[in-house]
Amino acid sequence: MAAFENFDNIFLDLSKEPGKCRFAENGLGWKPSGGGNTFTLDSGDIAGAQWSRAAKGYEVKILKRSSEIVHLDGFQQEDLERLGKIFKNWYSINLESKEHALRGWNWGKTEFTKAELVFNVQNKPAFEIPYSEISNTNLAGRNEVAVEFTASNADDTGTNGHLGGARGRGKKSGAGKDQLCEMRFYIPGTTTRKETEGEEAGSDAEQEEKNAATLFYETLIDKAEIGETAGDAIATFLEVLHLTPRGRFDIDMYESSFRLRGKTYDYKIQYEAIKKFMVLPKPDDMHCMLCIGLDPPLRQGQTRYPFLVMQAKKDEEVTIDLNLTEEQLNEKYKDRLQPHYEQPLHQVITYIFKGLANKKITSPAKDFITHRQQYGIKCSIKAAEGFLYCLEKAFMFVPKPATYVSYDQTSSVTFSRVGGAVSALSTFDITVHMTSGISHQFSNINREDLKALEDFFKLKGLRVKNEIDEDGKLLAAALREEAMDDSEEEVVGGGGADRGSADEDDESVDEDFKAESESDVAEEYDSAHESSGSGSGESDVDAEKDDDDEDEDMLDEDEEEEEEKPKAKKPKTKK
């Protein structure tokens, strides 16, 4: 064989640019075609190699002794024979051919290898997940395990833009426009640890049967180095109350990440993901809230949490010794951490986060204070009540939904009255209009804080529109116009309005009316009453005649009364 073998148009670890790959007896190298840094791998670091079909042709997957994986994609089928000789003669390794399952089944058997999780269908791999790409795992149900992947954008390759855009460890999921964020496995029944881990299980593996999903979850935590297996915790805080997401979590703080351990969910968060850290005193003078801004946000199923909000009592003291040697403190965390803390809980958490994550601590602006001498304003976003804080460079509403609004992205702020509410005189609303067209409304703010807020916004150079004063001016103008109209009507009208015949207080007495004490109709208790079934036929005829005569007399009397009534006066018309 020649001293080296070259292959063109090869892609390294999902790189954007192809490059030239060269194999030699002492190792291999890859260099992008457009120029840049060269990737090299020593022959002593190669532990295994596989040949399989891939996106750009065929790929060689190299397993390093450090359990990392190197992908070389873009080979042709006729290159298999050459590569087989290279690995066998120079590296003493057999290039194993792997054929993937193409049935599309979503059920199969999982296998934990040294560097990746393999999902097999009919003893053929359907897909592989490198442990380095797994950021977290949770028990989503009795028989269900959720696996979360490291989220990254297209620009963040982990190689500082070198190697032709090759993706570094934990960055391979961000190679495409769309990326897989979570996968769930349904694992029913029971099994043993030896069956779960397969060949990777030791001879002393437990034979006791356990819930298969729980055993899968524990094995994945161990293999992917999630949580405590990533090293000894530097500090641990037990059952810290979290308002977002809701619950009590244990906080384990490590060198490069921290972990939240709850009864249902566990989260592993890198310090690199922390973008903001705020200490917000609660207006009740008893609690203090710690707000951590994350990018990418924390995910719990379909819900995203861009902010973590913790709460601790101000008088809750804690004593803690950091799990660091004196040499480590002096070398890595000099002037940032102390070996011993004996202070309130919220202060200790703040100091340790600041020392390990090396992030700036943000507090409310000193230029604003409420009428109750507090920094937080009680208000609400829609139906959610919370507190609004005015920081030096932004608004912050906590706890839920945690909302951060930067002053730089604010176009104007509008003060308005609560429309149609009974409390319109005691409260008002603030609407923050963003340059992007989005607006945030904070409702039910105490009226006594209006002047302080308006002065603070003007101090920060924000455009302020006070619709409350405008409404008051318009109302006063309307009242003045109405008063002037009333006075003009009084001058033109003079005396009181003409009420017509209603002004005549004297009433004419109807002299022809005679009140009769006796009823026209005889009742049973009257002596003149006769039953309809008694008496002769003649008496009935006479009674009918008498009734007719009485009716005629009554009609004549009514006509006479109509003639004697005085004619109604016509109302006088104004000239």
Summary of the structure (lengths in Angstrom):
residues: 575
radius of gyration: 44.9
end to end distance: 130.4
largest distance: 154.8
contacts: 1519
relative contact order: 0.05
helix: 26%
strand: 37%
